[in-house]
Amino acid sequence: MLERPDAVLTLIPLLAVSGLAARTLIAATGVATGLLAAPLAPVGYAAALCLVFGELLAWPAAERFGGS
């Protein structure tokens, strides 16, 4: 059975790579779109970092108050 810590550990690298994947997909569709897609790379890393900080802050509270 998939537990919450397993799901979070799976999501961290997926989120980190998602910005690079979106940037590559957009840049592959045209020549000038590479400049528009450049800011997308750090978005995946920021989302993964937000997930880590959110879990560090919310998970102990959820366990303490009987949440899942």
Residue pairs with C-beta under 8 A, 6 or more apart in sequence:
4 59
4 68
8 51
8 55
11 48
11 51
12 48
12 51
12 52
13 48
15 44
15 47
15 48
15 51
16 44
16 45
16 47
16 48
17 44
18 43
18 44
18 47
19 40
19 41
19 42
19 43
19 44
19 45
19 46
19 47
20 40
20 41
20 44
21 44
22 37
22 40
22 43
22 44
23 37
23 38
23 40
23 41
26 33
26 34
26 36
26 37
26 40
27 33
27 34
27 37
61 67
62 68
